[in-house]
């Protein structure tokens, strides 16, 4: 008997994405208040949505546990690592594990977390999957960060990362294979602004990709709900024949004492199927839920039978292989030194732009704003 014939088919199930209101933390103990909101929202969402079909996957938005205070207030990296962020596993993941056990779901979350076995006094923007048994069964790390985010990435300590995990795709884009919800890949926010990220997960066998959050500037939103955030995720799903689960960050209270929350991300959580069709969408990010049916067997049938719009099957890899010979962003930036504050980090990104100009990828405009880099004078 073929191995596939002995496999238990995966029944369609509901995936749920949650957007919750958050208070930026200043110290780790304040995460508890955000977990209280998460717990209430999970109970409400699962009990309501599961009336028609079982919920097997619950995904939280980026920042749901901690907010973004380290970025907003330019907190020195080591201080943030020591005082603000979590360990995995730890009390926070234990509490999420109890929620997963109670509802019999896989729970996907993001949180900035220490990883002392990799590098002391560093924090990494981490994605975890917790099983229905309440255990952390998957951990991945954000590979591309927003220009105001000072999380450490594998590329920033590349030599150490490769020493521990190797240099294969699975070292940077691991995929969790499960018997009951398919193969799960995880990225976060800025990762999804690079087509290569989800393509790397697809090559690793991902069938469902979690990508929480993107703050879409109004200039990029345009007339369509979700703007570039929704555009990117529909494209990822379509180009790689997989599901995208994309809860967006809810309104954030800038400080613990702030009277009003700021809607930094604009809502528009969504779930997209393997053809790029929107299965679920919610405009509000205020303690809201988005849900969609995931049919893994239909996806697998599509991938192995479809000769059109099934793009991975005939990718001409050789013609793209030289595209990345020349580096752009410096490697091993924080192998020996602490990640820098905003002003100094800006110069690193300006240097990247300069390299693209020098190699002919970018043509500088006739006029540039003051402070736009060396060629702007």
N, C-alpha and C positions, 0 to 999 in steps of 0.2 A: 504494500500500500504506500502510495506517495505520502510524504510527511505532511503536505498541505491537506490531504484528505482526512488525516487523523486529527487535525487541529479543530478545536471547538470554534464554530463561527462566532463572530462578535456581533451581537444584536445592536441595532441603532440605539443611541442614547442621547440624552440632553447634556450639553456643555453649557455652563453658566459663567458669565463674567460679572464681577462686582466692582462698582465704583463707590468708594466710601469717603465721607468727609474726614479730613485729617488735621491734626495739629502738629506743626513742626516741633520736633523734640529738641531739647537742649542737653538732656542726659538720658541714659538708657532706661531708667526707671519710669520715665514718662511714656514709654511705648505701651504700657498697660492700658491707658485710656483709649488709644487707637485700637488695641485688640478688643476692648469692650464693644466698640462700634462694629468691628469686623464680625464678632460673634453674633451680635443681634442681627446683622444683615444676612449672614449665612443662614441662620435659622429661618428668617423670614423668606429668603429667596428659595431655598430648597423646599420648604413646606408648601410654598405656593406653586412653584413651577413643576414640581414632580407629580402633580395631579394626573397629568396625561401620559407621562413617560418618565422612566427613572432618570434621575440626575446622577451621573457617574463622575463628572469632572467639574470642579469649582475653581475659578481662577481669580486672584486678587490683582488689583492695579499696582503699578509702581508707586512707591511711597506710602502704601497703605499702613505700614507699621511705623514709619519714622518721619514721613514728610521729607522736606528738602532743605532743612535749616543749614546744614553744613555748606551747601552750595550758595544759598541766598546770602549768607553772612560771612562767606569766605573763611570758614573755620580752618585753622591749620590741620593738615592731614593727621598727624600723630595724635593731636588732641582729640579729634573726632573719633579716631580708631579706639582710643583708650576710654573715652567717656560716653560716647553716643551709641555705638553700634554693637551688634550681637555676636554670639558664637553659634555655630551650627554643628551639632545640635545644642540646644539651650532651652531655658524656660519658655521663650517665645515660640520656638518650633514645637515644644511639647504641648503648648496650649493649642496651637493649630492642629497638632496631631490628634488631640482629643475631639476637636470638631470633625476631622476627617473620619475618625472611628465612629462617632455618634451617627453620622449620616451615611456611612459606607461609601465615601467618595475619595477620589484622588483630589488633593488640594494643591494648587500651584501658587506660589507666592514669590515675591521679590523682597529682598532686604539687603542693605549694606551690612557686611559682616566681616569680622576678623577671620584670618586663616593662618595662625601662627606657625603651623607646620610648613607652610609655604614661605612666609616672610613675616617676621614680627613687626608690630607697630604699623601694619598696613590694613586697610579695609578694601574689600572688593564688592562691587555691585553684583549680588548673587541671586540666582534663581534656583528654587528648590521645588521638588515634587514630593509630597507626603502621601503615602499609600493609605488605603482604607484600614490598614492595621495600625496607622498612626506613626509610621516610621519614615524618616527621610530616606528616599530611595534614589534621588537624583540631585546633583548639584552642578550648576554651570555658572560661568562668570561672564559678565558683560565685556565684550572685546573692543567696542568703540564707545567713547563717552562724548557727551555734549561739551562744548568748549568751556562751560562754566562748572563742569563736574570734575572733581579731583579724585574720584575713585581710582585705585590702582587697577590696571588691566594686565592680562597675561603678557601682552606685547611690551609693557613697561618694564617687566622683569623677565624678559623672554628667555634668557639663558637659564635662569633658575627654574622657570616653568617647564622648559624642555627637559631639563635634568630630571625633574620629578615625573612628568607625564608623557614625555616624548613629543614629537613634532608632527604627528598625524592629525588628520581632521578631527578625530575623536578627542584629542587633547584640548581643542578649543571649542568644538561644537558637538558635545556628547549627546546621544539620543537614548532615551529610556524605552525599552521594549517591554510592553505589558501584554498579558493574555486577554485582557478584558476591555481595554479602551484604545488599543493600537500603540503605535510607536510615537513618542512625544519628544519634541525638541523645544528648547527654550532660548529666547533671546530677549533683549530689553531695550525699549525706547530707541536710542540712537543706533543700536545695532541694525535696526530695521531700515535705516536710511542707506544701507549698502546692499545691493542685490546679492552680493556674494554670501552674505550671512545665511539667508534662508536656503540658498542653493547648496551651501555646505551641509546644512541639516538634511536637505532632500537626498543628497548623495549618501548620507549616513542612514537613510531609511525612514526619516521622519514622515509621519502621516498627519499629525496634528502639531502645529507650532503655536506656542504661547508667545505673544509679543505685547507686553503691557505698555501703554502710555506713549503719547507724544504731545507736547505743548505746541499747537499749531498757531503761529502768528497770524493775526487777522489779514495781513498782506498775502498770506499763502492760502487762506481758507477759501477765498473765492465765493462764487454763488452756491456751491454744492456743499451739503452737510458733510462735515468730516474733512474737507479739504485734502491736503497732501497726505494726512494720516490715513484716511480711508483709501485714497488712491494707491499708496504704497502697498497696503496690505492686500487689496484686491489683486494687484499685480503679482505680489509674492505668491499668492494662492494659485493664480492662473498659470504663471510661468513654471511652477514647480509641482502642480497637481497635488495640492494638500490643503487641509483646513487651517485657517488662521483664527485664533481665539485672542481677542484684542480689547480687554477692558481698559478704559482710560482713567487717569487720575481724577479723583473728585476734588471739590473745592478744598483749599488749604488755608488754615489759620496760620499767619506768618510766625506768630509767637504763641506761647502758652496763654498769655494774657490778652491776646488780640480780641477785639469785640466782633470783628467781621472776617469772614473767609474770603479768599481771593480765588476765583475760578481760573487757575493757571493753565488748564489744558483744554477747556472748552467742551468736555463731554464727548458724545458721539462714539461710545463703545460699540463694537460690532463683532459679529462672527461671520466668516466668509467660507464658502465651500470651495472644493477643488477646481471648479470652473471660474472662480472669481465672483460668484453670485452672493449677494448679501442675504444671509439667513436670519439674522437678528440685528437690530440697531436701536439704540436709545439715544435721544438727544441730551438728556440731563445726565450729569455726573454726580448728582446729589443723592448719595445712598441709593443707587439705582442698580437694576439688574438687566443684563442682556442674555438671551438664551437662543440656542440653535441646535437642531438635530444633527448629530455626527453619525454618518453611516460608513464605517470602515470597510465593510465588504463591498459596497458600491464603489468606493474609491479604488480598492484593489482591482476590482473588475475593470474599471476605467483604465488604470495604469497598464494592465497587461493585454488589453484588447484594443484600445483606441489607437489608430494610426494618425489621427489628426488632433491637434491641440493637446498632444501628450509630448511635451517638448524635450524632456530629458533623454528620451530614447535615441535621438539622433543628433545629439550635441557633438560638434566637431571640435573636440578638446584641443587638438594639436595647434589649431590656428590661434588659440587664445593663450597658449602656454607662456609666451614671452612677454605678455602684457605687464607682468608684475616683476620683471627682472630688476628694474630701477626702484629703490625704496623711495617713499614719500615722507612718511612720519618716522622720526628717529626711534630706533629700537633701544630697549634697556634704559630708558630715561630715568627710572626710579629704582634701578637695581642697587645702587649705593646711596642715593640721596632721597630725601623726602619729597613727595609731590609738592609742587610750588603753588603759590597763591595766584589769583586771577591775572594780575598785571603781567607777571613773568610768563605765565602759560600762554597769554595772548601772543607773545613774541614767538613762541614755538610754532603756533598755527600760521603766523605771518611768514615764518621761514618756509613752511610747507607750500604756501602759495607762491613764494619766490621760486622754489624749486620747479613748480609746475610751469611757471613763466619761462624759466631758463631752458626747460626741455621742450618748449613749444606747445604744451598742452593748453595753456592759457595765453591769450593775447591781452596785454594791459590796455585799458581804455585811455582815451586822450586826457581825461581828467579823473583824478582820484581824490577822495576826501582826505583832509588832514588826519594823520595818524593811521593811515591805511597801509603802512608798511614802507619799506625802504624805497620803493619806486614811486611812492606818493608825494615825494618832496619836489 
